[in-house]
Amino acid sequence: MLHRLAIFLIQAAQRQTIMENSTYTQTQDALKYNFKAIESKWQQQWLTEKPYKVSADPQRPKYYVLEMFPYPSGRIHMGHVRNYSIGDVVARYKRMRGFNVLHPMGWDAFGLPAENAALKHGVHPAQWTYSNIDYMRGQLKAMGLSYDWDREIATCHPEYYRWEQRVFLQLLEKELVYRKKTTVNWCESCATVLAREQVIDGCCWRCDSQVVPKNMYGWFLKITDYAEELLADLDKLGGWPEKVVTMQRNWIGKSQGLACDFQVENSAEKITIFTTRPDTIFGVTFMSLAPEHPLIDSLIAGTEQEAAVRGFIEQTLLEKQRMALDQEPEKHGIFTGKHCVNPFNGERVPIYVANFVLMEYGTGAVMAVPAHDQRDFEFARKYGLPIRPVVQPEQRLVAESMEAAWESDGVLADSGMFSGLPSAEAKKAVIAHAEQQGFGKTHITWRLRDWGISRQRYWGAPIPVIHCESCGAVPVPAEQLPVVLPGTTPPYGSHAPLHQQEAFYSTACPKCGQPAKRETDTMDTFMESSWYFARYTSPRKDDGVLDQDAAKYWLAVDQYIGGVEHAILHLLYSRFFTKALRDLGYLHIDEPFTNLLTQGMVIKDGAKMSKSKGNVVDPDDLIQQYGADTVRLFALFAAPPERDLEWNPQGVEGCFRFLSRVFRLIHSSLDCFSGGTAQIDLSTLSPADRQLHRKTHQTIRRVTESIEKDFHFNTAISGVMELVNQISAETAQPTASSVLREALETVLFLLFPMVPHFCEEMWQLTGHAQPLQLQTWPSFDPAAAEEDELTIVVQVNGKLRGRLTVSAATGEEEIKQLALVDEKVISFIAGKTVQKIIVVKDKLVNIVIK
């Protein structure tokens, strides 16, 4: 008795101390939720105590949750708030489930946007970037995100890209890196190469300047060496959205068919084509070459057509820059004046240059079969070229009356020895014949192309190669790494492109000692983001790329979270890099991310929030007005995570009112927390208390399932709101203190991952000595969650005709009989034949009548 009294007095004293704390403000009529004091208090405590700092612990199950790290633009936006709130809920929830959780944060800090912004503001890119990082770090901490800040990385720091340069050299040694001259998309304004995806309507995605083709040397990673594995391992990604897997599958683009040589007439040259439809090869009526095809020069040199063809090619390449990736151009072409020979029938085939043929697919040459390919059909109609059907459906095709190409299978006709064969059989027979005769073979092509990583601007990781006239391209010795970007430490120096900085590029050859020149291209910033998730496992390791034991413990990432806009490049490059690091001996995994969540965008006024559209809502303003917990709650409650979130200021206000309501509810119910936790005796509970106890356990089940199944935090929060409604109704009546205490504690448990500052404060207010984040996630009692009574909907032929209130223990047959004798139902089935009765457990009965 004395012991329980002592506990009561201690807890009362604790509550009194908390009440006197500045986290509460008393007005004349109500106690108000002082979110600024509460959030400041707990953020300071977390900063001091570092509760989210982790290390590998083989005795505990690990969980690695990671959001795509941000580019340090200077301020976080609502997209960041949503992304990082989702990740933080997962991290906090998994900790309470007993996992050893790794939840790191860093900065994708290199890149042209930072360089351009620095130039615009008259500062050095390093100064601009590090200043933005400092500011954004403060913003993220103000959101109460549970990061292990001791693992923070910035990709622009030499101690990060030092190891990236080391990996580059090891890939170079493995012949997975090479340098070649190629045609690139060049932005004169930005003075750099652009990926095709960065060219929008022929203009640079950054500055809107016209993009032009340019021939220059660049460095490439042989991602195509991993094409087969990248494609096959998509089947392992059961935790990824199907749309992302499909997008990657299509991007890799495996095609199997016939590679065949067409001899150029009166020449030793051959045109190699690839086709997935060898059954149509007797229908070839012309040959189409891509404007960039290397054979064109020799075909037209010294001919009457030369000037016209070159003019056509120049115009076509300019138009190509203006087109979107998925844009289909109007068909144009020009005859070269030359012919080639179809090896299957010896026919002369005119050779055209066509604007719709892509050099990056197949061989850059297409055997044109207008009867069986729609693009060829349109081209042939436009230029008056023959159309010859050779694959016939049941209703025979006649060239003159065809309105479109027949692209499906059929039976071969007018195809020599192959006539009469169905398409599937003919494809194999045609390939076999080509192989036997020596002018063709089975071949596989890929849409995927090697990854060009060269960039010509300053703000990127230097490529660690030295060019020597005698020795060629020489790797920088490992002991000389990192090759540091010049001028990046105060007082900051020049940030001109590296090819303009002689002090940087002038050096001596490591092999022969003669004067040489450093490589002045920097790496594509996708290089940094393709392995950062692995470096997080040992970010301070200073004698190697990775700590292999730490990487083996933490990887793969259990849950990766980010925008669907990264479905192709970032995710594909990360998959490639993981496999390459595995083959270099650093990793033991094949895939980097076990589960992927692609969250939707934040929409305002019908468009994605962006500065250019002038529809940005500043999270700082919201946090100042409502607090971080309210902003987090709105971001999680307004929509399921995979869907777009429509901005709604009333929704933010509603979330604030909800937290204020819980605040007042707990404060008004403090008496139920006096003394130890009392056992709940169901036999002594009133019907109202029993219902609240039941609702508590039903809510635990609902919230747990919502998080575990699909991260639908909106339904989880909705469930807690329903529980709060019932608690409010119950507190107006006599209620067992143990039941009320259980319900209120459950509210704090279930809301904690979403609104951690608020819940920790309320937990402490109610007299708990240990922080809430150290508690174990509650489990529900299945027996307590079961309803005593159920409401069963009764339908007749699918239409609502009545309702039954039955005991939860009522069997299916008894429910059927009760439905048949219900007064409201009888009138609808009288005189009719009951064909069957369908029972959906605990929900409805459907009586099917005739």
Long-range contacts (C-beta under 8 A, 24 or more apart in sequence): 4-675, 4-676, 7-675, 7-676, 8-674, 8-675, 11-673, 11-674, 11-675, 11-767, 12-674, 14-764, 14-767, 15-670, 15-765, 15-766, 15-767, 18-764, 18-765, 19-765, 23-761, 30-664, 31-663, 31-664, 31-667, 32-660, 33-659, 33-660, 33-663, 33-664, 33-758, 35-626, 35-627, 35-628, 35-629, 35-630, 35-659, 35-757, 35-758, 36-627, 38-627, 38-757, 38-758, 38-761, 39-142, 39-144, 39-627, 39-628, 39-629, 39-757, 41-757, 41-761, 42-144, 42-756, 42-757, 42-760, 42-761, 43-141, 43-142, 43-144, 43-757, 46-144, 46-146, 47-141, 50-149, 50-150, 51-146, 51-771, 51-773, 52-91, 52-101, 52-103, 52-146, 52-147, 52-148, 52-149, 53-148, 53-150, 54-100, 54-101, 54-102, 54-148, 56-100, 56-549, 56-550, 56-553, 56-554, 57-100, 58-553, 60-98, 60-99, 60-100, 61-98, 61-99, 61-100, 62-99, 62-100, 62-101, 62-102, 62-553, 62-554, 62-558, 63-91, 63-94, 63-99, 63-100, 63-101, 63-102, 63-558, 63-559, 64-101, 64-102, 64-554, 64-555, 64-556, 64-557, 64-558, 64-559, 65-90, 65-91, 65-94, 65-101, 65-102, 65-103, 65-557, 65-558, 65-559, 65-561, 66-103, 66-104, 66-533, 66-536, 66-557, 66-559, 66-560, 66-561, 67-105, 67-560, 67-561, 67-562, 68-529, 68-560, 68-561, 68-562, 68-563, 68-566, 68-570, 69-105, 69-106, 69-107, 69-108, 69-529, 69-532, 70-107, 70-108, 70-136, 71-107, 71-108, 71-109, 71-111, 71-113, 71-114, 72-107, 72-108, 72-109, 72-114, 72-129, 72-132, 72-133, 72-136, 72-154, 73-113, 73-117, 73-132, 73-136, 74-117, 74-132, 74-135, 74-136, 75-135, 75-136, 75-139, 75-618, 75-620, 76-136, 76-139, 76-140, 76-619, 77-602, 77-609, 77-616, 77-618, 77-619, 78-602, 78-609, 78-616, 78-617, 78-619, 78-635, 78-647, 79-563, 79-601, 79-602, 79-609, 80-619, 81-143, 81-619, 81-631, 81-632, 81-635, 82-599, 82-602, 82-635, 82-636, 82-641, 82-645, 83-561, 83-562, 83-563, 83-599, 84-140, 84-143, 84-145, 85-143, 85-632, 85-635, 85-636, 85-754, 86-561, 86-597, 86-599, 86-635, 86-636, 86-641, 86-711, 86-713, 87-145, 87-559, 87-561, 88-143, 88-144, 88-145, 88-146, 88-632, 88-753, 88-756, 89-636, 89-707, 89-711, 89-713, 89-753, 89-754, 90-559, 90-561, 90-707, 90-711, 90-753, 91-146, 91-753, 92-146, 92-752, 92-753, 92-756, 92-773, 93-707, 93-753, 93-777, 95-146, 95-773, 96-749, 96-752, 96-753, 96-773, 96-775, 96-776, 96-777, 97-776, 97-777, 98-776, 102-148, 102-151, 102-536, 102-537, 102-554, 103-146, 103-147, 103-148, 104-147, 104-148, 104-151, 104-152, 104-153, 104-536, 104-539, 105-140, 105-145, 105-147, 105-149, 105-151, 105-152, 106-151, 106-152, 106-153, 106-154, 106-155, 106-532, 106-536, 106-539, 107-133, 107-136, 107-152, 107-153, 107-154, 107-155, 107-156, 108-155, 108-525, 108-528, 108-529, 108-532, 109-133, 109-154, 109-155, 109-156, 109-157, 109-528, 110-155, 110-156, 110-161, 110-459, 110-460, 110-461, 110-522, 110-525, 110-528, 111-459, 111-460, 111-525, 112-190, 112-192, 112-206, 112-455, 112-457, 112-459, 113-206, 114-459, 115-457, 115-458, 115-459, 115-495, 116-190, 116-206, 116-207, 118-459, 118-495, 119-495, 123-492, 124-487, 124-488, 124-492, 124-493, 124-495, 125-458, 125-459, 125-495, 126-156, 126-487, 126-488, 126-489, 126-492, 126-495, 127-490, 127-492, 129-154, 129-156, 129-459, 130-154, 139-619, 139-620, 142-623, 142-628, 143-619, 143-623, 143-628, 143-631, 143-632, 144-628, 144-629, 144-632, 144-756, 144-757, 146-756, 151-536, 151-539, 152-539, 153-532, 153-535, 153-536, 153-539, 155-461, 155-525, 155-528, 155-529, 155-532, 156-459, 156-485, 156-488, 158-482, 158-484, 158-485, 158-488, 159-482, 159-542, 160-528, 160-535, 161-461, 161-482, 161-523, 161-528, 162-481, 162-482, 163-535, 163-544, 163-545, 163-546, 164-461, 164-523, 164-527, 164-528, 164-531, 165-461, 165-462, 165-463, 165-464, 165-476, 165-481, 165-482, 165-483, 166-478, 166-481, 166-545, 167-531, 167-545, 167-580, 167-581, 167-584, 168-463, 168-464, 168-523, 168-527, 169-464, 169-475, 169-476, 169-478, 169-481, 170-584, 171-221, 171-580, 171-584, 172-465, 172-475, 173-475, 174-583, 174-584, 175-222, 176-221, 176-222, 176-225, 176-580, 177-219, 177-220, 177-221, 177-222, 178-219, 178-220, 178-222, 179-217, 179-218, 179-219, 179-220, 179-473, 180-217, 180-218, 180-220, 181-215, 181-216, 181-217, 181-218, 182-215, 182-216, 182-217, 182-218, 182-452, 183-213, 183-214, 183-215, 183-292, 184-213, 184-214, 184-215, 184-216, 184-218, 184-452, 185-211, 185-212, 185-213, 185-214, 185-321, 186-211, 186-212, 186-213, 186-214, 186-216, 187-211, 188-212, 190-457, 191-456, 191-457, 191-497, 192-455, 192-456, 192-457, 193-218, 193-452, 193-454, 193-455, 193-456, 195-452, 195-524, 195-569, 196-325, 197-325, 197-568, 197-569, 199-321, 200-324, 201-322, 201-323, 201-324, 202-318, 202-319, 202-321, 202-322, 202-323, 203-322, 210-321, 211-321, 212-318, 212-321, 213-317, 213-318, 213-320, 213-321, 217-454, 218-452, 218-453, 218-454, 218-521, 219-452, 219-453, 219-454, 219-463, 219-465, 219-519, 219-521, 220-450, 220-451, 220-452, 220-453, 221-450, 221-451, 221-453, 221-576, 222-450, 223-448, 223-450, 223-451, 223-572, 223-573, 223-576, 224-446, 224-448, 224-449, 224-450, 226-576, 226-579, 226-580, 227-252, 227-254, 227-446, 227-448, 228-254, 229-579, 229-590, 230-448, 230-572, 230-575, 230-576, 230-579, 233-575, 233-590, 233-591, 236-590, 236-591, 237-591, 237-596, 239-594, 239-595, 239-596, 240-593, 240-595, 240-596, 241-564, 241-596, 241-597, 241-598, 241-642, 243-564, 243-567, 244-564, 244-567, 244-571, 244-596, 244-598, 247-567, 247-568, 248-567, 248-568, 248-571, 248-572, 250-447, 251-447, 251-448, 251-568, 251-572, 252-446, 252-447, 252-448, 252-572, 253-361, 253-446, 253-447, 253-448, 254-444, 254-445, 254-446, 254-447, 255-362, 255-444, 255-445, 255-446, 255-447, 256-442, 256-443, 256-444, 257-427, 257-431, 257-442, 257-443, 257-445, 258-427, 258-430, 258-431, 258-434, 258-440, 258-441, 258-442, 258-443, 259-363, 259-440, 259-441, 259-442, 259-443, 260-343, 260-367, 260-434, 260-439, 260-440, 261-343, 261-439, 261-440, 262-287, 262-340, 262-341, 262-342, 262-343, 262-349, 262-365, 262-367, 263-340, 263-341, 263-343, 264-295, 264-299, 264-338, 264-339, 264-340, 264-351, 265-338, 265-339, 265-340, 265-341, 265-348, 267-298, 267-338, 269-295, 269-298, 269-299, 271-295, 271-340, 271-351, 271-365, 272-363, 272-365, 273-362, 273-363, 273-365, 273-366, 273-367, 274-362, 274-363, 274-443, 274-445, 275-366, 275-367, 277-369, 277-372, 277-373, 277-427, 278-426, 278-427, 278-430, 278-431, 278-434, 279-390, 279-391, 279-409, 279-412, 279-415, 279-418, 279-421, 279-423, 279-426, 279-427, 279-430, 280-369, 280-371, 280-372, 280-373, 280-390, 280-391, 281-342, 281-344, 281-367, 281-369, 281-415, 281-430, 282-342, 282-344, 282-345, 282-388, 282-390, 282-412, 282-414, 282-415, 282-416, 282-418, 283-369, 283-370, 283-371, 283-372, 283-388, 283-389, 283-390, 283-391, 284-342, 284-347, 284-349, 284-367, 284-368, 284-369, 285-349, 285-368, 285-369, 285-370, 285-380, 285-385, 285-386, 285-387, 285-388, 286-349, 286-350, 286-351, 286-352, 286-368, 286-376, 286-380, 286-385, 287-340, 287-349, 287-350, 287-351, 287-352, 287-365, 287-366, 287-367, 287-368, 288-333, 288-352, 288-353, 288-354, 288-356, 288-357, 288-365, 288-366, 288-368, 288-376, 288-379, 289-336, 289-351, 289-352, 289-353, 289-354, 289-357, 289-364, 289-365, 289-366, 290-353, 290-354, 290-357, 290-358, 290-359, 290-364, 290-365, 291-316, 291-317, 291-320, 291-353, 291-355, 291-357, 291-359, 292-317, 292-359, 292-364, 293-353, 293-359, 293-364, 293-365, 295-365, 296-336, 296-353, 299-336, 299-337, 299-338, 299-351, 300-336, 300-337, 300-338, 303-336, 303-337, 303-338, 304-337, 305-334, 305-335, 305-336, 305-337, 308-334, 309-334, 309-336, 309-353, 312-353, 313-353, 316-353, 316-355, 319-355, 320-355, 328-356, 329-355, 329-356, 331-355, 331-356, 331-375, 331-378, 331-379, 331-382, 333-379, 333-383, 342-367, 343-434, 343-437, 343-439, 343-440, 344-416, 344-430, 344-433, 344-434, 345-416, 350-385, 352-379, 352-383, 354-379, 360-447, 360-449, 361-445, 361-447, 362-445, 370-405, 371-397, 371-399, 371-402, 371-405, 371-406, 372-405, 372-406, 372-407, 373-405, 373-407, 374-404, 374-405, 374-407, 376-405, 377-402, 377-404, 377-405, 388-414, 389-413, 389-414, 390-414, 390-415, 391-423, 451-524, 451-526, 451-573, 451-576, 452-524, 453-523, 453-524, 453-526, 453-527, 454-521, 454-522, 454-523, 454-524, 455-521, 455-522, 455-523, 455-524, 455-525, 456-497, 456-499, 456-520, 456-521, 456-522, 457-497, 457-522, 458-485, 458-495, 458-496, 458-497, 458-498, 458-522, 459-485, 459-495, 459-522, 460-485, 460-522, 460-523, 460-524, 460-525, 461-485, 461-522, 461-523, 461-527, 461-528, 462-498, 462-518, 462-519, 462-522, 462-523, 463-519, 463-521, 463-522, 463-523, 464-519, 465-518, 465-519, 466-507, 466-509, 466-510, 466-516, 466-517, 466-518, 466-519, 467-516, 467-517, 467-518, 467-519, 468-509, 468-511, 468-512, 468-514, 468-516, 469-514, 469-516, 470-509, 470-512, 470-514, 471-509, 471-511, 471-512, 471-516, 473-519, 474-509, 474-510, 474-511, 474-516, 475-510, 476-510, 477-510, 480-510, 483-518, 485-522, 498-522, 526-569, 526-570, 526-573, 527-573, 529-570, 529-573, 529-574, 530-570, 530-573, 530-574, 530-576, 530-577, 531-574, 531-577, 531-578, 531-581, 533-557, 533-560, 533-574, 533-592, 533-593, 534-578, 534-581, 534-586, 534-587, 534-592, 545-581, 545-586, 546-581, 546-586, 546-587, 548-585, 548-586, 548-587, 548-588, 551-586, 551-587, 551-588, 552-588, 555-587, 555-588, 555-589, 555-592, 556-589, 556-591, 556-592, 556-593, 556-594, 557-592, 557-593, 557-594, 558-594, 558-595, 559-594, 559-595, 559-597, 560-592, 560-593, 560-595, 560-596, 560-597, 561-596, 561-597, 561-599, 562-597, 562-598, 562-599, 563-598, 563-599, 563-601, 564-598, 567-598, 571-596, 597-641, 597-642, 597-711, 598-642, 599-641, 599-642, 600-639, 600-641, 600-642, 600-643, 600-644, 600-645, 601-644, 601-645, 602-644, 602-645, 602-647, 603-644, 603-645, 603-646, 603-647, 604-646, 604-647, 609-647, 617-647, 622-652, 626-652, 626-653, 626-655, 626-656, 627-656, 627-659, 627-757, 628-757, 629-659, 629-754, 629-755, 629-756, 629-757, 629-758, 630-655, 630-656, 630-659, 630-755, 632-754, 632-755, 633-658, 633-659, 633-717, 633-754, 633-755, 636-713, 636-714, 636-717, 636-754, 637-713, 637-714, 637-717, 637-718, 638-714, 639-714, 640-710, 640-712, 640-714, 640-715, 641-711, 641-712, 641-713, 658-721, 658-724, 659-755, 659-758, 661-724, 661-728, 662-724, 662-747, 662-751, 662-758, 662-762, 663-758, 663-762, 665-724, 665-727, 665-728, 665-731, 665-744, 666-744, 666-748, 666-762, 666-765, 666-766, 667-765, 668-731, 669-731, 669-740, 669-744, 670-765, 670-766, 671-737, 672-737, 672-738, 672-740, 672-741, 672-744, 673-741, 673-766, 673-767, 674-737, 674-767, 677-738, 677-741, 678-737, 678-738, 678-741, 679-738, 680-736, 680-738, 680-739, 680-742, 682-784, 684-736, 685-736, 685-739, 686-734, 686-736, 688-730, 688-733, 688-735, 689-730, 689-735, 689-736, 689-739, 690-788, 691-726, 692-726, 692-727, 692-730, 692-735, 692-739, 692-740, 692-743, 693-739, 693-742, 693-743, 693-784, 694-784, 694-785, 694-786, 694-787, 694-788, 695-722, 695-723, 695-726, 695-743, 696-723, 696-739, 696-742, 696-743, 696-746, 696-784, 697-780, 697-781, 697-782, 697-784, 697-785, 698-780, 698-785, 699-723, 699-746, 699-750, 700-746, 700-749, 700-750, 700-778, 700-779, 700-780, 700-785, 701-780, 701-785, 703-750, 704-777, 704-780, 707-753, 713-754, 716-750, 716-754, 717-751, 717-754, 719-750, 720-747, 720-750, 720-751, 723-747, 723-750, 746-778, 748-772, 749-775, 749-777, 749-778, 750-778, 787-842, 790-842, 792-819, 792-842, 792-843, 792-844, 792-845, 793-843, 793-844, 793-845, 794-819, 794-822, 794-824, 794-825, 794-844, 794-845, 794-847, 795-844, 795-845, 795-846, 795-847, 796-825, 796-828, 796-829, 796-846, 796-847, 796-849, 797-846, 797-847, 797-848, 797-849, 798-846, 801-825, 801-828, 804-845, 808-842, 812-839, 812-841, 815-839, 815-845, 816-845, 819-845, 819-847, 820-847
